[in-house]
Amino acid sequence: METITMQQFIEKLKALGEGYTDYFGYKTCNDTTGVIRVDRMKRLDRDLWLVSWNEGSCVLQETDFNQMTFDFQIRDWFESLEIEEVVWRKVYRGARAQELCSYFTDRLTDPEWTERPMWFKDDMDEAVCGIWQEDGKWVCNDNSSGDNWVEEFEAECEALDYLFYYQNQK
């Protein structure tokens, strides 16, 4: 997990591919923590970014990426939420998250296990985590300690809080 600047946050928003989701943890000036979820989609030939956090959401359009306007919007948004720190970590979703969880679990039971998912490159950081839905629950795994922690939650926000904040406090 890495602490990022507001400019790095903006760059990650712009780089997010259509149909993808990314997550960012945040801490406010009074030590409240939360998770920002960003979904990028296309509607009526326009790029949109749906940004949601613990208390609300907003939609950004491609025209909002006029650099100065967008920077001011993000700065105002950070100030209104009193955000003083943003952190980012790679969070896989859905089937890829499940594949990685299985891979790391198999490796824990058999250290010689070498059958990586085909899309998981040799040079990728293995301190990854993932989130998916299964049987009406949100399941997440965190391999940052090499122990592949797996937990179930009733809500996506609880699973994300675990990935961004609980594991860091161990």
N, C-alpha and C positions, 0 to 999 in steps of 0.2 A: 504494500500500500504506500502511496506517495502523496505528500502534500503538494498541491499545485496552486499556481497563481490564477488570478481572474483571467488573464490573457491565455493561459494554457487551457482553462475551462472553455473559453470561447473557441479556441482552436480545435479542441476535442469535439465540441458541438458541430462545427463546420465539417470535420472529417468523418463524422458518423454516417455510414452508408444507409441508403434508403431501406426501410424495413427492419432496421436494427435498433437495439435498445442499449443504452449505457447507463451506468449508475455512478453517483458521486456522493460521498458522505460530507456532511457539513457540521460545523460547530459554531454556535452564536456567541456573542460577547458575554452572555450569562450562562455559558457552558451547557446549553441545550444542544443535543445532537439530533440529527435526522439524516434522511437519505433523499437525494434528488434523482428522479428517474427521467430520462430523456428518450423519447421514441421519435424516430424520424420516419416520415411517411410522405407520400405524394397524393395530393387531391387536386383534381381539375388542372393538371399540368403545373402545379406549384409545389415546391418543397415546403414542408411544414415540420416543425419540431414541437412536439407536445412535451412540455416541461412540468413535472408534478413533484410536489414535496409534501411533507407531513400535513401542512395546513392549507394547501391550495394547488392551483395549476394555472398555466398560461400557454398560449400557442404563439410561436414565432413563425413568421413567413419568410420566404427567401428574400423579399424586398427589405426585410428588417436587417439584412446583413450588409446594408450600407454601413461600413466599418464604424464610423463615428456614432451613428444612431444606435447601432446594436451595442457598442461598448457602453454608451450612456444607459441604455435599457438594463443591461446586466448590472452595471454599477448601482443604479437606482434600486434594482431588485435585491442585490446583496445588502444594501443599506437598509431597505425596508424590513428585511428579515434579520438584520443585525448579524449577518454572516461574517465571521472573521477568519475562518479556515475551511478550505475545501480539500478533500482527499479523494483519490481515485485508485481503483484496483480493477483488474480484469475480472469480470463476472460472466461466465458462460451461461447460456439459457437453454432450456428445453432438452432435446435429444443429445446435443453435444455435451451438455452438463452431465447428463446421465451416463454417457459413454466414458467421460473422464472419471466420474465417481467410481464406476466399475473397474476401470483401469487401475486407479490408485488403490482400490480395495484388493484387487487381485495381486498387485505388487506387494501389499502389506503381508498377505498370506504366503506369497512365494516371491522372495527377493530376486529370483532369476527370471521373473516374468518379463517378457520383452514385446508382447503383442500390443503395441500402441494403436490407438485409433489412427487410421491412415492420414487424417488431416492434421494430427498433432505432431508438429515438427520436432526434431531432435533438439533444436536450439531454443525451444519454448521454455519459459519459466514454469517449473512444476509447482510453484507456490500459488496455484490458481484456485478459484472457487467457482461454484455454479449454483443455479437455482432452477427448479422445475416444479410443475404440478403433477401430483400423483394421488389418485383416490380421494380427491377433494381437499388435499393438504398441500402446503408448500414445503418442498424438501430442498435443503441446501447442503452443500458440502464445502469444506474449507481444507485445503491441503497445505496451507502456508507453514504449518509446523511439521509436515511430512507424515502426519498421523491420520489424514483424511477424515476429519470430523464430519459426521452426517447427523442432521437434526431435522425434525418435522415441526411445522407451525401451521396455525389456522389461517394466517393472513400473510400476503407477500411482504408487507411492510415489516412484520415481525422477523421474517427470515432475513431480510436485508439488514435490519438493525443488528442481528446476530453476526452477519458477515462483516459489517463495517465496524462494529463497536464491541460486542461481547468478546470475540476471539482476541482482539487487541489487548483486552484487560487481563488475560490469563497470565 
